[in-house]
Amino acid sequence: MKLNLQEKTIPNEHRRTLAFDAVGNGEVEIYCYGDIMDSYWFYDPVHPPLGYVTQDAMKEALDQAGGKPVLLRIHSSGGDMMAASAIRALLMSYSGKITCQIDGLCASAATYIATAGAKVVMQDSAFFMIHDPWTITIGNVDDHRVTISMLKELKKGIVEAYMAKSTLEQNQIEKMMADETWMSAQTALENGFVDEIISQPASARAAVMAKDSLPVMNHALQGYREVPEAVKKMMNVTEAPATSVPEEVTDTEPDQGEIERERAVQALREKSQKLKEMRI
């Protein structure tokens, strides 16, 4: 019998890309599909909207797993590194065994989460990408200095996690991150980031999850420099035609994009304040 706790605990209007199912072999399956973001972006961080994953939602899923073996299925373009760090800590402190399975894309902050698995398997058609951490700072010269220091320390921690998992040396990883390195499953295996390559058809649930998270993940991909054509094809990325004709303004009410931008600005203000408080 298949247990679907998602349907029992989450209203339809709060469907999320981090799902919880029990599978036949006694292993619990948790889907980490979408963009990884801090909970302050959402009205309900435990049940984030489509295309997002939060540490609160991950904690709820792990709590429900109750120490059983977990298969964490990853299809993510990355996101907030602090949120990914919190998720990684949750996974590493979980009492049961965790296997990470990369179903499609494992990029940026999602790769940091993948290092928490006792074993990492990767679909033969999937991709793995590492790059330098980056952020935006609002403030004066001192504020920017704090951010630069934070990014350097953040990279050190990421490199250490990659070194513990991969077969690469520190200088190799640092250069690969600086270059924004995209890896096929075979290359990721050769570099030791994954332990095994698998080939299996996508489940019906995985297909729905991937479709639901596609708009958010495609938007995130625009922030990367060297997205391979194979990744664009996998993610159904299409280039919008250039035009010089402005869109017609039909009303003065703020659209969803403006609302999201205001949330982003507020989030940056909060992060800037936290950085100031961290200063010694």
SEMARPA-841823 format. One record per residue (C-alpha): residue number from 1; residue in three letters; x, y, z. Coordinates in steps of 0.1 Angstrom, whole numbers. Example, Ala and Ser with C-alpha at 12.3 -4.5 7.8 and 13.67 -1.06 7.14 Angstrom:
<pt seq="1" type="Ala" xx="123" yy="-45" zz="78"/>
<pt seq="2" type="Ser" xx="137" yy="-11" zz="71"/>
# end
This chain:
<pt seq="1" type="Met" xx="0" yy="0" zz="0"/>
<pt seq="2" type="Lys" xx="13" yy="34" zz="-10"/>
<pt seq="3" type="Leu" xx="11" yy="61" zz="17"/>
<pt seq="4" type="Asn" xx="7" yy="97" zz="4"/>
<pt seq="5" type="Leu" xx="11" yy="120" zz="33"/>
<pt seq="6" type="Gln" xx="12" yy="150" zz="11"/>
<pt seq="7" type="Glu" xx="-25" yy="147" zz="3"/>
<pt seq="8" type="Lys" xx="-33" yy="143" zz="40"/>
<pt seq="9" type="Thr" xx="-13" yy="174" zz="52"/>
<pt seq="10" type="Ile" xx="-14" yy="199" zz="24"/>
<pt seq="11" type="Pro" xx="-44" yy="216" zz="8"/>
<pt seq="12" type="Asn" xx="-46" yy="216" zz="-30"/>
<pt seq="13" type="Glu" xx="-39" yy="253" zz="-32"/>
<pt seq="14" type="His" xx="-5" yy="246" zz="-14"/>
<pt seq="15" type="Arg" xx="8" yy="218" zz="-37"/>
<pt seq="16" type="Arg" xx="46" yy="219" zz="-34"/>
<pt seq="17" type="Thr" xx="75" yy="204" zz="-52"/>
<pt seq="18" type="Leu" xx="90" yy="188" zz="-21"/>
<pt seq="19" type="Ala" xx="67" yy="158" zz="-17"/>
<pt seq="20" type="Phe" xx="66" yy="128" zz="7"/>
<pt seq="21" type="Asp" xx="58" yy="92" zz="-3"/>
<pt seq="22" type="Ala" xx="64" yy="58" zz="11"/>
<pt seq="23" type="Val" xx="77" yy="34" zz="-15"/>
<pt seq="24" type="Gly" xx="74" yy="-4" zz="-15"/>
<pt seq="25" type="Asn" xx="109" yy="-13" zz="-2"/>
<pt seq="26" type="Gly" xx="104" yy="6" zz="31"/>
<pt seq="27" type="Glu" xx="124" yy="36" zz="18"/>
<pt seq="28" type="Val" xx="109" yy="71" zz="21"/>
<pt seq="29" type="Glu" xx="110" yy="92" zz="-10"/>
<pt seq="30" type="Ile" xx="114" yy="130" zz="-7"/>
<pt seq="31" type="Tyr" xx="113" yy="152" zz="-38"/>
<pt seq="32" type="Cys" xx="136" yy="182" zz="-38"/>
<pt seq="33" type="Tyr" xx="124" yy="197" zz="-71"/>
<pt seq="34" type="Gly" xx="127" yy="234" zz="-77"/>
<pt seq="35" type="Asp" xx="145" yy="265" zz="-65"/>
<pt seq="36" type="Ile" xx="159" yy="264" zz="-30"/>
<pt seq="37" type="Met" xx="149" yy="295" zz="-11"/>
<pt seq="38" type="Asp" xx="149" yy="309" zz="24"/>
<pt seq="39" type="Ser" xx="115" yy="307" zz="42"/>
<pt seq="40" type="Tyr" xx="111" yy="345" zz="45"/>
<pt seq="41" type="Trp" xx="101" yy="345" zz="8"/>
<pt seq="42" type="Phe" xx="68" yy="328" zz="16"/>
<pt seq="43" type="Tyr" xx="36" yy="333" zz="35"/>
<pt seq="44" type="Asp" xx="37" yy="296" zz="44"/>
<pt seq="45" type="Pro" xx="73" yy="284" zz="45"/>
<pt seq="46" type="Val" xx="63" yy="248" zz="54"/>
<pt seq="47" type="His" xx="41" yy="246" zz="23"/>
<pt seq="48" type="Pro" xx="59" yy="268" zz="-3"/>
<pt seq="49" type="Pro" xx="43" yy="275" zz="-37"/>
<pt seq="50" type="Leu" xx="51" yy="255" zz="-68"/>
<pt seq="51" type="Gly" xx="87" yy="255" zz="-79"/>
<pt seq="52" type="Tyr" xx="103" yy="262" zz="-45"/>
<pt seq="53" type="Val" xx="119" yy="242" zz="-17"/>
<pt seq="54" type="Thr" xx="125" yy="256" zz="18"/>
<pt seq="55" type="Gln" xx="143" yy="242" zz="49"/>
<pt seq="56" type="Asp" xx="110" yy="242" zz="68"/>
<pt seq="57" type="Ala" xx="94" yy="220" zz="42"/>
<pt seq="58" type="Met" xx="124" yy="197" zz="43"/>
<pt seq="59" type="Lys" xx="123" yy="195" zz="81"/>
<pt seq="60" type="Glu" xx="86" yy="186" zz="80"/>
<pt seq="61" type="Ala" xx="92" yy="158" zz="55"/>
<pt seq="62" type="Leu" xx="122" yy="144" zz="74"/>
<pt seq="63" type="Asp" xx="102" yy="145" zz="106"/>
<pt seq="64" type="Gln" xx="74" yy="125" zz="89"/>
<pt seq="65" type="Ala" xx="100" yy="100" zz="76"/>
<pt seq="66" type="Gly" xx="107" yy="91" zz="112"/>
<pt seq="67" type="Gly" xx="142" yy="77" zz="109"/>
<pt seq="68" type="Lys" xx="134" yy="54" zz="79"/>
<pt seq="69" type="Pro" xx="158" yy="52" zz="50"/>
<pt seq="70" type="Val" xx="153" yy="82" zz="27"/>
<pt seq="71" type="Leu" xx="157" yy="85" zz="-11"/>
<pt seq="72" type="Leu" xx="161" yy="123" zz="-17"/>
<pt seq="73" type="Arg" xx="153" yy="129" zz="-53"/>
<pt seq="74" type="Ile" xx="169" yy="161" zz="-66"/>
<pt seq="75" type="His" xx="160" yy="182" zz="-97"/>
<pt seq="76" type="Ser" xx="170" yy="217" zz="-88"/>
<pt seq="77" type="Ser" xx="187" yy="247" zz="-104"/>
<pt seq="78" type="Gly" xx="201" yy="258" zz="-70"/>
<pt seq="79" type="Gly" xx="191" yy="288" zz="-50"/>
<pt seq="80" type="Asp" xx="198" yy="304" zz="-16"/>
<pt seq="81" type="Met" xx="231" yy="289" zz="-3"/>
<pt seq="82" type="Met" xx="222" yy="296" zz="34"/>
<pt seq="83" type="Ala" xx="189" yy="277" zz="29"/>
<pt seq="84" type="Ala" xx="208" yy="249" zz="12"/>
<pt seq="85" type="Ser" xx="233" yy="248" zz="41"/>
<pt seq="86" type="Ala" xx="204" yy="245" zz="66"/>
<pt seq="87" type="Ile" xx="189" yy="216" zz="45"/>
<pt seq="88" type="Arg" xx="223" yy="199" zz="43"/>
<pt seq="89" type="Ala" xx="226" yy="201" zz="81"/>
<pt seq="90" type="Leu" xx="191" yy="186" zz="85"/>
<pt seq="91" type="Leu" xx="200" yy="157" zz="62"/>
<pt seq="92" type="Met" xx="233" yy="150" zz="79"/>
<pt seq="93" type="Ser" xx="217" yy="150" zz="114"/>
<pt seq="94" type="Tyr" xx="189" yy="127" zz="102"/>
<pt seq="95" type="Ser" xx="189" yy="94" zz="121"/>
<pt seq="96" type="Gly" xx="183" yy="72" zz="91"/>
<pt seq="97" type="Lys" xx="203" yy="65" zz="59"/>
<pt seq="98" type="Ile" xx="200" yy="91" zz="31"/>
<pt seq="99" type="Thr" xx="206" yy="83" zz="-5"/>
<pt seq="100" type="Cys" xx="206" yy="112" zz="-29"/>
<pt seq="101" type="Gln" xx="193" yy="106" zz="-64"/>
<pt seq="102" type="Ile" xx="199" yy="133" zz="-91"/>
<pt seq="103" type="Asp" xx="170" yy="129" zz="-115"/>
<pt seq="104" type="Gly" xx="176" yy="158" zz="-139"/>
<pt seq="105" type="Leu" xx="195" yy="189" zz="-129"/>
<pt seq="106" type="Cys" xx="217" yy="194" zz="-98"/>
<pt seq="107" type="Ala" xx="232" yy="228" zz="-100"/>
<pt seq="108" type="Ser" xx="247" yy="254" zz="-77"/>
<pt seq="109" type="Ala" xx="234" yy="251" zz="-41"/>
<pt seq="110" type="Ala" xx="216" yy="218" zz="-49"/>
<pt seq="111" type="Thr" xx="251" yy="202" zz="-53"/>
<pt seq="112" type="Tyr" xx="259" yy="212" zz="-17"/>
<pt seq="113" type="Ile" xx="227" yy="193" zz="-6"/>
<pt seq="114" type="Ala" xx="237" yy="163" zz="-26"/>
<pt seq="115" type="Thr" xx="270" yy="159" zz="-7"/>
<pt seq="116" type="Ala" xx="249" yy="150" zz="24"/>
<pt seq="117" type="Gly" xx="239" yy="116" zz="10"/>
<pt seq="118" type="Ala" xx="257" yy="85" zz="22"/>
<pt seq="119" type="Lys" xx="254" yy="75" zz="-15"/>
<pt seq="120" type="Val" xx="247" yy="96" zz="-45"/>
<pt seq="121" type="Val" xx="233" yy="82" zz="-77"/>
<pt seq="122" type="Met" xx="227" yy="101" zz="-109"/>
<pt seq="123" type="Gln" xx="204" yy="95" zz="-139"/>
<pt seq="124" type="Asp" xx="225" yy="90" zz="-171"/>
<pt seq="125" type="Ser" xx="208" yy="120" zz="-187"/>
<pt seq="126" type="Ala" xx="212" yy="144" zz="-158"/>
<pt seq="127" type="Phe" xx="237" yy="173" zz="-153"/>
<pt seq="128" type="Phe" xx="258" yy="185" zz="-123"/>
<pt seq="129" type="Met" xx="271" yy="221" zz="-121"/>
<pt seq="130" type="Ile" xx="293" yy="239" zz="-96"/>
<pt seq="131" type="His" xx="302" yy="276" zz="-95"/>
<pt seq="132" type="Asp" xx="314" yy="303" zz="-71"/>
<pt seq="133" type="Pro" xx="288" yy="316" zz="-46"/>
<pt seq="134" type="Trp" xx="275" yy="351" zz="-54"/>
<pt seq="135" type="Thr" xx="251" yy="376" zz="-39"/>
<pt seq="136" type="Ile" xx="239" yy="412" zz="-40"/>
<pt seq="137" type="Thr" xx="248" yy="438" zz="-13"/>
<pt seq="138" type="Ile" xx="229" yy="470" zz="-5"/>
<pt seq="139" type="Gly" xx="250" yy="494" zz="15"/>
<pt seq="140" type="Asn" xx="282" yy="513" zz="18"/>
<pt seq="141" type="Val" xx="318" yy="503" zz="13"/>
<pt seq="142" type="Asp" xx="320" yy="485" zz="47"/>
<pt seq="143" type="Asp" xx="288" yy="465" zz="39"/>
<pt seq="144" type="His" xx="304" yy="453" zz="6"/>
<pt seq="145" type="Arg" xx="336" yy="444" zz="24"/>
<pt seq="146" type="Val" xx="316" yy="422" zz="48"/>
<pt seq="147" type="Thr" xx="299" yy="405" zz="19"/>
<pt seq="148" type="Ile" xx="332" yy="398" zz="2"/>
<pt seq="149" type="Ser" xx="346" yy="383" zz="33"/>
<pt seq="150" type="Met" xx="314" yy="362" zz="37"/>
<pt seq="151" type="Leu" xx="316" yy="349" zz="2"/>
<pt seq="152" type="Lys" xx="352" yy="339" zz="6"/>
<pt seq="153" type="Glu" xx="344" yy="320" zz="38"/>
<pt seq="154" type="Leu" xx="313" yy="305" zz="21"/>
<pt seq="155" type="Lys" xx="334" yy="292" zz="-8"/>
<pt seq="156" type="Lys" xx="359" yy="276" zz="16"/>
<pt seq="157" type="Gly" xx="331" yy="256" zz="33"/>
<pt seq="158" type="Ile" xx="317" yy="245" zz="-1"/>
<pt seq="159" type="Val" xx="352" yy="234" zz="-13"/>
<pt seq="160" type="Glu" xx="357" yy="214" zz="19"/>
<pt seq="161" type="Ala" xx="324" yy="196" zz="13"/>
<pt seq="162" type="Tyr" xx="333" yy="189" zz="-23"/>
<pt seq="163" type="Met" xx="367" yy="176" zz="-13"/>
<pt seq="164" type="Ala" xx="352" yy="152" zz="12"/>
<pt seq="165" type="Lys" xx="330" yy="138" zz="-15"/>
<pt seq="166" type="Ser" xx="350" yy="140" zz="-47"/>
<pt seq="167" type="Thr" xx="384" yy="127" zz="-58"/>
<pt seq="168" type="Leu" xx="396" yy="162" zz="-67"/>
<pt seq="169" type="Glu" xx="422" yy="185" zz="-51"/>
<pt seq="170" type="Gln" xx="414" yy="218" zz="-36"/>
<pt seq="171" type="Asn" xx="429" yy="239" zz="-64"/>
<pt seq="172" type="Gln" xx="410" yy="218" zz="-90"/>
<pt seq="173" type="Ile" xx="377" yy="224" zz="-73"/>
<pt seq="174" type="Glu" xx="383" yy="261" zz="-68"/>
<pt seq="175" type="Lys" xx="391" yy="266" zz="-105"/>
<pt seq="176" type="Met" xx="360" yy="245" zz="-115"/>
<pt seq="177" type="Met" xx="338" yy="267" zz="-93"/>
<pt seq="178" type="Ala" xx="353" yy="299" zz="-107"/>
<pt seq="179" type="Asp" xx="348" yy="286" zz="-143"/>
<pt seq="180" type="Glu" xx="311" yy="275" zz="-137"/>
<pt seq="181" type="Thr" xx="317" yy="239" zz="-146"/>
<pt seq="182" type="Trp" xx="288" yy="218" zz="-160"/>
<pt seq="183" type="Met" xx="293" yy="180" zz="-158"/>
<pt seq="184" type="Ser" xx="275" yy="151" zz="-175"/>
<pt seq="185" type="Ala" xx="267" yy="121" zz="-153"/>
<pt seq="186" type="Gln" xx="298" yy="103" zz="-166"/>
<pt seq="187" type="Thr" xx="321" yy="133" zz="-158"/>
<pt seq="188" type="Ala" xx="305" yy="137" zz="-123"/>
<pt seq="189" type="Leu" xx="312" yy="100" zz="-117"/>
<pt seq="190" type="Glu" xx="348" yy="103" zz="-128"/>
<pt seq="191" type="Asn" xx="353" yy="133" zz="-105"/>
<pt seq="192" type="Gly" xx="338" yy="114" zz="-76"/>
<pt seq="193" type="Phe" xx="308" yy="137" zz="-71"/>
<pt seq="194" type="Val" xx="284" yy="107" zz="-76"/>
<pt seq="195" type="Asp" xx="289" yy="71" zz="-68"/>
<pt seq="196" type="Glu" xx="267" yy="54" zz="-95"/>
<pt seq="197" type="Ile" xx="250" yy="62" zz="-127"/>
<pt seq="198" type="Ile" xx="215" yy="48" zz="-132"/>
<pt seq="199" type="Ser" xx="191" yy="46" zz="-161"/>
<pt seq="200" type="Gln" xx="154" yy="44" zz="-153"/>
<pt seq="201" type="Pro" xx="122" yy="60" zz="-167"/>
<pt seq="202" type="Ala" xx="107" yy="89" zz="-148"/>
<pt seq="203" type="Ser" xx="77" yy="81" zz="-126"/>
<pt seq="204" type="Ala" xx="44" yy="98" zz="-132"/>
<pt seq="205" type="Arg" xx="49" yy="118" zz="-100"/>
<pt seq="206" type="Ala" xx="84" yy="129" zz="-110"/>
<pt seq="207" type="Ala" xx="71" yy="141" zz="-144"/>
<pt seq="208" type="Val" xx="44" yy="162" zz="-127"/>
<pt seq="209" type="Met" xx="69" yy="176" zz="-102"/>
<pt seq="210" type="Ala" xx="93" yy="186" zz="-130"/>
<pt seq="211" type="Lys" xx="66" yy="203" zz="-150"/>
<pt seq="212" type="Asp" xx="54" yy="223" zz="-120"/>
<pt seq="213" type="Ser" xx="89" yy="235" zz="-112"/>
<pt seq="214" type="Leu" xx="99" yy="243" zz="-148"/>
<pt seq="215" type="Pro" xx="90" yy="281" zz="-149"/>
<pt seq="216" type="Val" xx="109" yy="289" zz="-117"/>
<pt seq="217" type="Met" xx="139" yy="268" zz="-126"/>
<pt seq="218" type="Asn" xx="141" yy="282" zz="-161"/>
<pt seq="219" type="His" xx="141" yy="317" zz="-146"/>
<pt seq="220" type="Ala" xx="170" yy="307" zz="-123"/>
<pt seq="221" type="Leu" xx="190" yy="293" zz="-152"/>
<pt seq="222" type="Gln" xx="192" yy="329" zz="-167"/>
<pt seq="223" type="Gly" xx="217" yy="337" zz="-139"/>
<pt seq="224" type="Tyr" xx="243" yy="312" zz="-152"/>
<pt seq="225" type="Arg" xx="269" yy="321" zz="-178"/>
<pt seq="226" type="Glu" xx="275" yy="288" zz="-197"/>
<pt seq="227" type="Val" xx="243" yy="267" zz="-197"/>
<pt seq="228" type="Pro" xx="249" yy="238" zz="-222"/>
<pt seq="229" type="Glu" xx="225" yy="234" zz="-251"/>
<pt seq="230" type="Ala" xx="217" yy="199" zz="-238"/>
<pt seq="231" type="Val" xx="205" yy="214" zz="-205"/>
<pt seq="232" type="Lys" xx="184" yy="240" zz="-223"/>
<pt seq="233" type="Lys" xx="168" yy="212" zz="-243"/>
<pt seq="234" type="Met" xx="162" yy="191" zz="-212"/>
<pt seq="235" type="Met" xx="146" yy="221" zz="-194"/>
<pt seq="236" type="Asn" xx="127" yy="233" zz="-225"/>
<pt seq="237" type="Val" xx="143" yy="267" zz="-224"/>
<pt seq="238" type="Thr" xx="134" yy="289" zz="-253"/>
<pt seq="239" type="Glu" xx="149" yy="323" zz="-261"/>
<pt seq="240" type="Ala" xx="124" yy="352" zz="-261"/>
<pt seq="241" type="Pro" xx="126" yy="372" zz="-294"/>
<pt seq="242" type="Ala" xx="140" yy="407" zz="-291"/>
<pt seq="243" type="Thr" xx="116" yy="435" zz="-296"/>
<pt seq="244" type="Ser" xx="116" yy="473" zz="-294"/>
<pt seq="245" type="Val" xx="78" yy="476" zz="-291"/>
<pt seq="246" type="Pro" xx="69" yy="484" zz="-255"/>
<pt seq="247" type="Glu" xx="41" yy="465" zz="-238"/>
<pt seq="248" type="Glu" xx="9" yy="483" zz="-236"/>
<pt seq="249" type="Val" xx="0" yy="493" zz="-200"/>
<pt seq="250" type="Thr" xx="-36" yy="484" zz="-192"/>
<pt seq="251" type="Asp" xx="-39" yy="493" zz="-156"/>
<pt seq="252" type="Thr" xx="-19" yy="507" zz="-126"/>
<pt seq="253" type="Glu" xx="-23" yy="478" zz="-103"/>
<pt seq="254" type="Pro" xx="10" yy="461" zz="-93"/>
<pt seq="255" type="Asp" xx="15" yy="428" zz="-111"/>
<pt seq="256" type="Gln" xx="29" yy="396" zz="-96"/>
<pt seq="257" type="Gly" xx="64" yy="405" zz="-109"/>
<pt seq="258" type="Glu" xx="63" yy="438" zz="-90"/>
<pt seq="259" type="Ile" xx="52" yy="421" zz="-59"/>
<pt seq="260" type="Glu" xx="80" yy="396" zz="-61"/>
<pt seq="261" type="Arg" xx="105" yy="423" zz="-68"/>
<pt seq="262" type="Glu" xx="94" yy="442" zz="-36"/>
<pt seq="263" type="Arg" xx="98" yy="409" zz="-16"/>
<pt seq="264" type="Ala" xx="133" yy="405" zz="-31"/>
<pt seq="265" type="Val" xx="143" yy="440" zz="-21"/>
<pt seq="266" type="Gln" xx="130" yy="435" zz="14"/>
<pt seq="267" type="Ala" xx="148" yy="402" zz="17"/>
<pt seq="268" type="Leu" xx="181" yy="419" zz="6"/>
<pt seq="269" type="Arg" xx="176" yy="446" zz="32"/>
<pt seq="270" type="Glu" xx="172" yy="419" zz="59"/>
<pt seq="271" type="Lys" xx="203" yy="400" zz="47"/>
<pt seq="272" type="Ser" xx="223" yy="433" zz="47"/>
<pt seq="273" type="Gln" xx="212" yy="439" zz="83"/>
<pt seq="274" type="Lys" xx="222" yy="404" zz="93"/>
<pt seq="275" type="Leu" xx="257" yy="409" zz="77"/>
<pt seq="276" type="Lys" xx="261" yy="441" zz="97"/>
<pt seq="277" type="Glu" xx="252" yy="423" zz="129"/>
<pt seq="278" type="Met" xx="277" yy="395" zz="122"/>
<pt seq="279" type="Arg" xx="306" yy="420" zz="119"/>
<pt seq="280" type="Ile" xx="331" yy="419" zz="147"/>
# end
